[in-house]
Amino acid sequence: MKQELMERLSAITEEERRILTGDKQVQRELYTSSSEFTVDSAKMMDKGRLIDIRTHTRFIPFPEHRHNYIEIMYMCSGTTTHIINRETRLVLGKGELLFLNQFASHEILEAGKEDICINFFILPQFFDEVLPMIQRENVLSDFVVDTLRKNNNSAGYLHYKVADVLPVQNLVENLIWSLLNQPVNHRQLNQTTMGLLFMLLVNYTDKIEQSNPDQQQSATAMQTLKYIEENYQTATLTELADSLGQSVSNMSKLVKSSTGRTFQELLHEKRLNQTVHLLMKTALPITDIIFRVGYDNTSYFHRMFKDKFGMSPRQYRMSFSDRRDSEE
């Protein structure tokens, strides 16, 4: 990270100055108005903003809390130690990312002067504007986003050990710069940068820390979805199981438990979404599309397509063409 930006981020804040002069208590009123320690986005962000940042408070432990927003933490230098959901202890190293959804409980041990950590505060609706950037037929991207914004009270988090991935580092630095300096087009710039960051991260499922069962399950889901994303034309459960050193029966159970769907359901979803993409974006004959996405039984394909979309592929293409013509 550029020295000028690091100097700005490492400056002692007013809150830290108070702590260094002897007040060793976190002033909860800075973070929340509730009796429970839920850090409130209204306290942390200017009105109307969907994403903002601040440096993590050093020189004092930050007690257990939750957030009413999505949090991303990024280590610019040093390390911080986190306790998540009261049982998982992890160390966030320089260049690593920690994503926490709204239901995760979070405690941070005392950070020193050189431990510079950036807190991103993100309202869930920010991702509604980012998602259109990510290919609609990419179920892996959807899974990553849904892990963060889902509302089923699942205390989810993802720890990405991506210090050695230069494009990720560059995008995070660009995002920090934009949020600090707020150029004229900062809203669009922030959305674009975050979209690119997610598009990159889905390629690095091997960089997710798997030191506990929850993260192992997330990693299994993402490895499965990444495999389908890249091999949907010929993908088989047997090949996936072999690549991950699992038996077919065990792999089937892992996929179901980690994604909530069977391997075949995920594969069909990818193939049908890809079919829609080709129907809308190309003039390929439907028969060619069927074989291109991996089906060799046209009757079976047509039945699957109609079950999902309520019409035939030809009707779908025509309806899309009609909508496009009316908009023009």
C-alpha positions in Angstrom: 0.0 0.0 0.0 1.3 3.5 -0.9 3.1 5.3 1.9 0.9 8.4 1.8 -2.2 6.3 2.3 -0.6 4.2 5.1 0.3 7.4 6.9 -3.2 8.6 6.8 -4.6 5.3 8.0 -2.1 4.9 10.8 -2.7 8.3 12.3 -3.8 8.3 16.0 -7.5 9.0 16.2 -9.3 11.0 18.8 -10.7 7.9 20.3 -7.3 6.2 20.5 -5.8 9.4 22.0 -8.3 9.1 24.9 -7.5 5.5 25.4 -3.7 6.2 25.5 -4.3 8.9 28.2 -5.8 6.2 30.5 -9.4 5.6 29.6 -9.4 1.8 29.0 -13.1 1.5 28.3 -14.8 1.3 24.9 -17.3 4.1 24.8 -20.4 2.1 23.7 -22.4 5.3 23.0 -20.0 5.9 20.0 -21.2 2.6 18.5 -24.8 1.9 19.6 -27.9 3.2 21.3 -29.2 -0.2 22.3 -28.8 -2.1 25.5 -27.2 -5.0 23.6 -23.9 -4.3 22.0 -25.0 -4.2 18.4 -22.9 -1.7 16.4 -25.3 0.5 14.6 -24.7 1.5 11.0 -26.5 4.8 11.7 -23.7 5.6 14.2 -20.9 4.6 11.9 -22.0 5.9 8.5 -23.2 9.2 7.1 -26.8 9.3 6.2 -27.5 8.1 2.7 -24.3 6.1 2.3 -24.4 2.4 1.7 -20.7 1.7 2.3 -18.1 3.5 4.5 -14.8 2.7 6.3 -12.9 3.6 9.4 -9.7 2.2 11.0 -10.2 -0.4 13.8 -9.6 1.1 17.3 -6.2 0.1 18.7 -4.7 -0.1 22.2 -7.8 -1.8 23.8 -9.7 -5.0 23.4 -13.0 -4.6 21.5 -15.7 -6.5 23.4 -18.1 -9.0 21.9 -20.6 -7.4 19.7 -22.8 -7.9 16.6 -23.5 -5.5 13.7 -26.6 -4.5 11.8 -24.6 -4.4 8.6 -22.2 -6.5 6.7 -18.6 -6.0 7.8 -15.4 -6.6 5.9 -12.1 -6.3 7.7 -8.8 -5.8 5.8 -5.3 -5.8 7.4 -3.0 -3.1 6.0 -0.2 -4.1 8.4 0.4 -6.2 11.4 -2.2 -8.7 12.7 -5.4 -8.7 14.7 -6.9 -11.6 16.7 -10.6 -12.3 16.4 -13.0 -14.5 18.3 -16.1 -15.3 16.2 -19.3 -16.8 17.5 -17.6 -17.2 20.9 -15.6 -20.3 19.8 -13.6 -19.6 16.7 -10.3 -17.9 17.2 -8.5 -16.6 14.1 -5.6 -14.3 13.3 -6.1 -11.9 10.5 -2.7 -11.2 8.8 -1.5 -8.5 6.6 -3.3 -8.5 3.2 -6.1 -10.8 4.4 -9.8 -10.3 4.3 -12.5 -11.2 6.9 -16.1 -11.1 5.8 -18.8 -11.2 8.5 -22.6 -11.2 8.0 -25.0 -9.5 10.3 -25.6 -12.5 12.6 -22.0 -13.3 13.6 -20.8 -12.3 17.1 -17.4 -10.8 17.1 -14.7 -9.9 19.6 -11.3 -8.5 18.8 -8.3 -8.6 21.1 -6.1 -5.6 21.7 -4.3 -4.3 18.6 -0.9 -2.5 18.7 0.2 0.7 17.0 1.4 -1.1 13.9 -1.7 -3.2 13.6 -3.6 -1.2 11.0 -7.0 -2.8 10.2 -9.7 -1.3 8.0 -13.4 -1.8 8.8 -15.7 -1.6 5.9 -19.4 -1.0 6.9 -21.7 -2.2 4.1 -25.5 -2.1 4.1 -27.1 -5.2 2.5 -28.7 -3.1 -0.3 -25.2 -2.1 -1.5 -24.9 -5.6 -2.9 -28.2 -5.3 -4.8 -26.4 -2.7 -6.9 -23.2 -4.8 -7.2 -24.9 -8.0 -8.2 -25.8 -6.9 -11.7 -22.1 -6.6 -12.4 -21.6 -10.3 -11.7 -22.7 -12.7 -14.4 -26.3 -13.8 -13.6 -25.4 -17.4 -14.5 -22.6 -17.5 -12.0 -24.0 -19.5 -9.1 -20.7 -19.3 -7.2 -20.8 -15.5 -7.1 -24.4 -15.7 -5.8 -23.3 -18.1 -3.1 -20.6 -15.7 -1.8 -23.0 -12.8 -1.7 -25.8 -14.8 -0.1 -23.5 -16.0 2.6 -23.1 -12.4 3.6 -26.5 -10.9 3.2 -28.8 -13.9 3.9 -31.5 -13.3 6.6 -31.8 -16.8 8.1 -29.9 -16.0 11.3 -26.9 -18.0 10.2 -23.8 -16.5 11.7 -21.6 -16.7 8.6 -18.1 -15.5 7.9 -15.4 -16.0 5.3 -11.7 -15.6 6.0 -9.7 -15.1 2.8 -5.9 -15.6 3.0 -5.2 -13.6 -0.2 -2.1 -11.6 0.8 -0.2 -13.0 -2.2 -3.0 -12.2 -4.7 -1.9 -8.9 -6.2 -5.1 -8.0 -8.1 -7.1 -8.4 -4.8 -4.7 -6.2 -3.0 -4.9 -3.5 -5.7 -8.7 -3.5 -5.7 -8.9 -3.2 -1.9 -6.5 -0.3 -2.0 -8.4 1.4 -4.7 -11.6 0.9 -2.7 -10.1 2.4 0.4 -8.8 5.4 -1.6 -12.2 6.0 -3.2 -14.0 5.9 0.2 -11.5 8.2 1.8 -11.3 10.8 -1.0 -14.8 10.5 -2.5 -14.2 11.6 -6.1 -17.1 12.9 -8.1 -18.1 9.4 -9.4 -17.3 7.6 -6.1 -20.6 5.8 -5.8 -20.3 4.1 -9.2 -16.5 3.6 -8.6 -17.2 1.8 -5.3 -19.8 -0.5 -6.8 -17.6 -1.3 -9.7 -14.5 -2.0 -7.6 -16.5 -4.2 -5.2 -18.0 -6.1 -8.1 -14.6 -6.8 -9.5 -13.3 -7.8 -6.1 -16.1 -10.4 -5.8 -15.5 -11.7 -9.3 -11.9 -12.3 -8.4 -12.5 -13.9 -5.0 -14.7 -16.6 -6.5 -11.6 -17.8 -8.3 -9.8 -18.3 -5.0 -11.8 -20.8 -3.0 -8.5 -22.4 -2.1 -7.6 -19.3 -0.2 -10.5 -19.7 2.3 -9.2 -20.6 5.8 -10.7 -24.0 6.7 -9.6 -24.4 10.3 -13.2 -25.0 11.6 -16.2 -27.0 10.4 -18.2 -24.0 9.3 -15.5 -22.8 7.0 -14.8 -26.3 5.7 -18.5 -26.5 4.7 -18.3 -23.1 3.0 -15.2 -24.1 1.2 -16.8 -27.4 0.0 -19.8 -25.5 -1.3 -17.6 -23.1 -3.2 -15.3 -25.7 -4.5 -18.3 -27.6 -5.9 -19.8 -24.5 -7.4 -16.5 -23.4 -8.9 -16.1 -26.9 -10.4 -19.6 -26.7 -11.9 -19.0 -23.1 -13.1 -15.9 -24.2 -15.0 -17.0 -27.6 -16.2 -20.8 -27.5 -16.5 -20.7 -29.1 -20.0 -19.1 -32.3 -18.8 -19.3 -32.1 -15.0 -19.9 -35.3 -13.0 -20.1 -36.0 -9.3 -17.5 -38.8 -9.8 -15.0 -36.4 -11.3 -15.6 -33.8 -8.5 -15.2 -36.5 -5.8 -12.0 -37.7 -7.3 -10.5 -34.2 -7.5 -11.3 -33.6 -3.8 -10.2 -37.1 -2.6 -13.7 -38.1 -1.6 -15.9 -41.1 -2.3 -18.9 -40.4 -4.5 -21.4 -41.1 -1.6 -19.5 -38.9 0.8 -19.2 -36.1 -1.8 -22.9 -36.3 -2.5 -23.7 -35.8 1.3 -21.1 -32.9 1.5 -22.6 -31.1 -1.4 -26.2 -31.5 -0.1 -25.2 -30.4 3.5 -23.1 -27.4 2.3 -25.4 -26.0 -0.4 -28.8 -27.3 0.5 -29.1 -28.9 -3.0 -28.0 -32.0 -4.8 -25.1 -32.0 -7.3 -27.6 -32.6 -10.1 -29.8 -29.7 -9.0 -26.8 -27.4 -9.0 -25.6 -28.6 -12.4 -29.1 -28.2 -14.0 -29.3 -24.7 -12.6 -26.0 -23.7 -14.1 -26.8 -25.3 -17.5 -30.3 -23.7 -17.7 -29.0 -20.3 -16.7 -26.3 -20.6 -19.3 -29.0 -21.6 -21.8 -30.9 -18.4 -21.0 -27.7 -16.4 -21.5 -27.1 -17.9 -24.9 -30.8 -17.5 -25.9 -30.6 -13.8 -25.1 -27.1 -13.0 -26.3 -26.7 -15.1 -29.4 -28.6 -16.3 -32.5 -27.5 -19.9 -32.1 -30.1 -22.5 -33.0 -31.7 -24.0 -29.9 -30.5 -27.4 -30.8 -26.9 -26.2 -30.8 -27.4 -24.5 -27.5 -28.8 -27.7 -25.9 -25.6 -29.6 -26.8 -23.3 -26.6 -26.0 -24.6 -26.5 -22.4 -24.1 -30.2 -21.9 -27.4 -31.9 -22.6 -27.6 -34.8 -25.1 -31.3 -35.6 -24.6 -33.4 -32.8 -26.2 -36.7 -34.1 -24.8 -35.3 -34.1 -21.3 -33.8 -30.6 -21.8 -37.1 -29.2 -23.0 -39.0 -30.7 -20.0 -36.4 -29.2 -17.6 -36.5 -25.8 -19.2 -40.3 -25.6 -19.2 -40.5 -26.7 -15.5 -38.1 -23.9 -14.5 -39.3 -21.0 -16.8 -42.9 -22.0 -17.6 -42.3 -21.8 -21.4 -40.2 -23.3 -24.2 -36.8 -22.0 -25.1 -38.2 -20.6 -28.3 -41.0 -18.7 -26.5 -38.4 -17.4 -24.0 -36.2 -16.1 -26.8 -39.2 -14.5 -28.5 -40.4 -12.9 -25.3 -37.0 -11.4 -24.7 -36.8 -10.1 -28.2 -40.3 -8.5 -27.8 -39.2 -6.8 -24.5 -36.1 -5.5 -26.1 -37.9 -4.1 -29.2 -40.5 -2.3 -27.0 -37.7 -0.7 -24.9 -36.1 0.5 -28.1 
